[in-house]
């Protein structure tokens, strides 16, 4: 299993709901989700429940429950209007900053292979607790 993993991830609330870009971090046995606003959650792996890998996300995203709240994550940019971010190294946790947002951006289509690989890494981490 990976010792540390930092991935771009987009949290979304539904098919046409709000999309929040951030970084999903696996470090020291904890999973952390960080956005421009800061840390949204930081929990031990054992606190992540009801993990599902929906077929329609093709291995590039998962649903989970953290502290009683439901989350949907995608490692692929979920729609053309979703914001892009940069992850800046930090200690102990990275920072997330806005990079760009273009409505006609379809560049994420070129990243499908890398996004699926990222999903596979997270699947390995999240299923290790079972």
C-alpha positions in Angstrom: 0.0 0.0 0.0 1.1 3.5 -0.7 2.8 5.4 2.2 1.5 8.8 1.0 -0.7 9.8 -1.8 -1.9 13.3 -2.9 -4.5 13.4 -5.7 -6.6 16.0 -7.3 -10.2 15.2 -6.6 -13.5 16.9 -7.3 -16.3 16.6 -4.7 -19.7 16.9 -6.3 -23.3 16.8 -5.0 -25.1 15.3 -8.0 -25.4 15.3 -11.7 -25.9 19.0 -12.0 -24.9 20.0 -8.4 -22.0 22.1 -7.2 -18.5 20.9 -7.8 -15.7 21.6 -5.4 -12.1 20.9 -6.4 -9.6 19.8 -3.8 -6.8 17.4 -2.8 -7.5 14.0 -1.4 -4.5 13.0 0.8 -3.5 9.7 2.3 -0.8 10.3 4.9 0.0 8.7 8.3 -3.0 6.4 8.2 -5.4 9.4 7.7 -7.5 10.5 4.8 -7.8 14.3 4.4 -9.8 16.4 1.9 -8.4 19.9 1.4 -10.0 22.7 -0.7 -9.1 26.3 -1.2 -11.0 27.0 2.1 -8.8 24.5 4.0 -9.2 21.1 5.5 -12.8 19.8 5.0 -12.1 16.5 6.9 -9.2 14.6 8.3 -10.1 11.1 9.6 -8.4 7.7 10.1 -9.1 5.3 7.3 -11.4 3.3 9.6 -13.8 6.3 9.8 -14.6 6.2 6.1 -17.7 4.1 5.6 -20.1 2.8 2.9 -17.5 3.1 0.2 -18.9 2.5 -3.3 -17.3 2.7 -6.7 -20.2 3.6 -9.1 -20.0 1.9 -12.5 -20.7 5.2 -14.3 -17.5 6.7 -13.0 -15.5 3.9 -14.6 -13.1 3.5 -11.7 -12.3 7.2 -11.6 -14.3 8.1 -8.5 -16.1 6.8 -5.4 -18.8 7.6 -2.9 -18.3 7.4 0.9 -19.6 8.5 4.2 -17.3 10.5 6.5 -18.4 11.7 9.9 -22.0 10.9 8.9 -21.8 13.1 5.8 -22.0 11.7 2.3 -19.3 12.6 -0.2 -19.0 11.9 -4.0 -15.5 12.2 -5.4 -14.1 12.1 -8.9 -10.5 11.9 -9.9 -11.5 13.1 -13.4 -12.8 16.6 -13.9 -16.6 16.0 -13.7 -17.7 18.6 -16.2 -16.3 21.2 -18.5 -17.1 24.1 -16.2 -15.5 22.7 -13.1 -12.6 24.7 -11.7 -9.0 23.4 -12.1 -6.7 23.6 -9.1 -3.0 23.4 -8.3 -1.7 21.5 -5.3 1.2 23.3 -3.6 3.5 21.3 -1.3 3.2 22.2 2.3 4.1 20.9 5.7 2.4 18.9 7.2 -0.4 19.2 4.5 -0.4 20.6 1.0 -2.4 23.7 0.0 -4.9 24.0 -2.8 -5.2 27.1 -5.0 -7.4 28.0 -7.9 -5.7 27.6 -11.2 -8.2 28.2 -14.0 -11.8 27.7 -15.1 -12.9 27.5 -18.7 -16.3 26.4 -19.8 -15.1 24.9 -23.0 -12.2 23.0 -21.4 -12.2 19.3 -22.5 -8.6 18.7 -21.7 -9.5 16.3 -19.0 -10.4 13.8 -21.8 -6.7 13.4 -22.4 -6.2 12.4 -18.7 -8.5 9.3 -18.6 -5.7 6.8 -18.3 -4.0 8.7 -15.5 -7.3 9.3 -13.7 -8.1 5.6 -13.8 -4.7 4.9 -12.4 -5.3 7.4 -9.5 -8.6 5.7 -8.8 -6.9 2.3 -8.6 -4.4 3.6 -6.1 -7.2 4.9 -3.9 -9.2 1.7 -4.3 -6.2 -0.2 -2.9 -6.0 2.2 0.1 -9.7 2.3 0.8 -10.2 -1.5 0.5 -7.3 -2.2 2.8 -9.4 -1.5 5.8 -11.9 -4.3 5.1 
